[in-house]
């Protein structure tokens, strides 16, 4: 048996702990349970997770890069404020570039991709019906909202993964935290369920057409419409 490299095992274990702590804090941030500006005490989080402050501090540095938390000198970390209108516009520019490129690479769709896309669309539509039913009763259910957005992400991920480019997937994952940050404002209700579900249906039909240009155009229309609705929602219109 060969000897282990000195210091390597400890480094892997430490990185694994840091990644675990990062995922736990990210889950908390994306749940929408923390108001913007809430202080995130490193010692408190470390105590809650039963770890030392070091992996929490390292995770916070990573989270600061995503924009989900901000750091003030001598004051520590806080939950970041919602995205401003100019940040939303830039986020959608990036999504448009990324996802329309993925659509052009994924087209024409294989039968397997179409089956996955239709299945993801059905789950998104079903989740949308549950959200709409709750809103019709005058209540907002955060768990239903989270389920709806998870199904939405799953739909878009089908296209990204069938582009078969690992770097596009990595870029999408980087943007994902900002998309979740944008969606935190929707915990008070999802105002465009019917439109989004219908537009996803249009994307499915475009891929089913067998043409290369139609999926790109359908996805562009969908993201342009989501951009407009998000900016209108942010303005309170």
C-alpha positions in Angstrom: 0.0 0.0 0.0 1.5 3.4 -0.9 2.0 6.0 1.7 -0.5 8.9 1.7 0.8 12.4 0.7 1.5 14.4 3.8 -1.2 17.0 4.5 -3.4 16.0 1.6 -6.0 14.0 3.6 -6.5 16.8 6.1 -6.9 19.3 3.2 -9.6 17.1 1.6 -11.5 16.7 4.9 -11.4 20.4 5.6 -12.6 21.3 2.1 -15.4 18.8 2.5 -16.5 20.4 5.8 -16.3 23.8 4.3 -18.5 22.7 1.3 -21.0 21.2 3.7 -21.2 24.4 5.7 -21.5 26.4 2.5 -24.5 24.3 1.3 -26.2 24.6 4.7 -25.9 28.4 4.8 -26.9 28.7 1.1 -30.0 26.6 1.8 -30.9 29.0 4.6 -30.4 32.1 2.5 -32.5 30.7 -0.4 -35.3 29.6 1.8 -36.4 33.3 2.1 -36.6 33.0 5.8 -34.0 35.8 6.4 -34.9 39.4 5.7 -32.4 41.5 3.7 -29.9 43.2 6.1 -30.1 40.4 8.7 -26.8 40.0 10.4 -25.1 36.7 9.9 -22.8 36.1 12.9 -20.1 33.6 12.2 -19.9 32.4 15.8 -23.6 31.9 16.0 -23.8 29.9 12.8 -20.8 27.8 13.8 -22.5 27.0 17.1 -25.8 26.1 15.3 -24.0 23.8 12.9 -21.7 22.4 15.6 -18.5 23.3 13.7 -15.6 25.7 14.3 -15.8 29.2 13.0 -13.1 28.6 10.4 -15.3 26.7 7.8 -18.1 29.2 8.4 -15.7 32.1 7.7 -14.5 30.3 4.5 -18.0 29.7 3.4 -19.0 33.3 3.9 -16.1 34.4 1.6 -17.5 32.1 -1.1 -21.1 33.4 -0.5 -19.9 37.0 -0.8 -18.8 36.2 -4.3 -22.3 35.1 -5.3 -23.8 38.4 -4.1 -26.1 36.7 -1.6 -24.3 38.2 1.4 -22.4 41.4 1.8 -19.6 42.3 4.2 -19.0 45.5 6.0 -15.6 46.3 7.6 -15.8 45.8 11.4 -19.5 44.8 11.1 -19.3 41.4 9.5 -21.7 39.7 7.1 -25.4 40.5 6.3 -28.0 39.1 4.0 -27.8 41.1 0.7 -30.6 43.4 -0.4 -32.8 42.5 -3.3 -31.4 43.0 -6.8 -31.8 46.6 -8.1 -33.4 47.2 -11.5 -30.0 47.6 -13.2 -28.8 44.4 -11.7 -31.9 42.5 -12.8 -31.4 43.8 -16.4 -27.8 42.6 -16.4 -28.8 39.2 -15.0 -31.3 38.7 -17.7 -28.7 39.8 -20.4 -26.4 37.0 -19.0 -29.3 34.5 -18.9 -30.3 35.3 -22.5 -26.8 34.9 -23.8 -26.3 31.6 -21.9 -29.6 29.9 -22.4 -30.2 30.8 -26.1 -26.7 29.5 -26.8 -27.6 26.3 -25.0 -30.8 26.0 -27.0 -29.0 26.4 -30.3 -26.6 23.6 -29.2 -29.3 21.3 -28.0 -31.4 21.6 -31.1 -32.7 19.6 -32.9 -33.9 17.8 -29.8 -33.5 14.0 -29.5 -36.5 11.9 -28.5 -34.9 11.5 -25.0 -34.6 15.3 -24.6 -38.2 15.9 -25.7 -39.4 13.3 -23.2 -37.4 15.0 -20.4 -38.6 18.4 -21.4 -42.3 17.4 -21.5 -42.0 15.7 -18.1 -40.3 18.8 -16.6 -43.0 21.0 -18.1 -45.7 18.8 -16.6 -44.2 19.1 -13.2 -43.8 22.8 -13.5 -47.4 23.2 -14.7 -48.7 21.0 -11.8 -46.7 23.1 -9.3 -48.1 26.3 -10.9 -51.6 25.0 -10.4 -50.9 24.4 -6.7 -49.5 28.0 -6.3 -52.4 29.5 -8.2 -54.9 27.6 -6.0 -53.3 28.8 -2.8 -53.3 32.4 -4.1 -57.0 32.1 -5.1 -57.6 31.3 -1.4 -55.8 34.4 -0.4 -52.7 32.7 1.0 -49.0 32.5 0.0 -47.4 29.2 0.8 -43.5 29.5 0.8 -43.1 25.8 0.4 -45.3 25.7 -2.7 -43.5 28.8 -4.1 -40.1 27.0 -3.6 -41.5 23.9 -5.3 -42.7 25.9 -8.2 -39.4 27.7 -8.7 -37.5 24.4 -8.4 -39.6 22.9 -11.2 -39.0 26.0 -13.3 -35.2 25.6 -12.8 -35.5 21.9 -13.7 -37.2 22.8 -17.0 -34.4 25.2 -18.0 -31.7 22.7 -16.8 -33.0 20.1 -19.3 -32.0 22.4 -22.2 -28.7 23.3 -20.6 -27.7 19.7 -20.0 -28.6 18.6 -23.5 -26.3 21.3 -24.9 -23.6 18.9 -23.6 -21.2 21.6 -22.6 -19.9 21.4 -19.0 -18.8 25.0 -19.0 -22.3 26.3 -19.9 -23.6 24.2 -17.0 -21.0 25.7 -14.6 -21.8 29.2 -15.8 -25.5 28.5 -15.2 -24.8 27.3 -11.7 -22.9 30.5 -11.0 -25.9 32.6 -12.2 -28.3 30.4 -10.2 -27.6 32.0 -6.9 -28.5 35.4 -8.4 -31.7 34.0 -9.9 -32.7 32.7 -6.5 -31.9 36.0 -5.0 -34.2 37.7 -7.5 -36.9 35.2 -6.7 -36.8 35.9 -3.0 -39.0 38.9 -3.6 -41.6 36.6 -5.0 -42.1 34.8 -1.7 -45.1 37.1 -1.3 -46.6 35.5 -4.3 -45.9 34.4 -7.9 -47.7 36.9 -10.2 -47.0 35.2 -13.6 -47.7 31.5 -13.1 -50.1 31.2 -16.1 -47.8 33.2 -18.4 -44.6 31.3 -17.5 -46.2 27.9 -17.8 -47.7 28.8 -21.3 -44.3 30.1 -22.4 -42.6 26.9 -21.3 -45.2 25.0 -23.4 -44.1 27.2 -26.4 -40.5 26.1 -25.8 -41.5 22.5 -25.8 -43.4 22.9 -29.0 -40.5 24.7 -30.6 -38.1 21.9 -29.8 -40.7 19.3 -31.1 -40.8 21.2 -34.4 -37.4 19.7 -35.3 -36.1 23.1 -36.4 -33.0 24.7 -34.9 -34.1 28.3 -35.0 -37.5 28.0 -33.3 -36.2 26.8 -29.8 -33.8 29.8 -29.7 -36.6 32.2 -30.6 -39.1 30.6 -28.1 -36.6 30.7 -25.3 -35.7 34.3 -26.1 -39.3 35.4 -26.0 -39.8 33.6 -22.7 -36.8 35.2 -21.0 -37.6 38.7 -22.5 -41.2 38.3 -21.1 -39.9 37.2 -17.7 -37.5 40.1 -17.7 -40.3 42.6 -18.3 -42.6 41.0 -15.7 -39.7 41.0 -13.1 -38.8 44.6 -13.7 -42.5 45.6 -13.5 -42.9 43.6 -10.3 -39.7 45.3 -8.9 -41.2 48.7 -9.7 -44.4 47.8 -8.0 -46.4 48.3 -11.1 
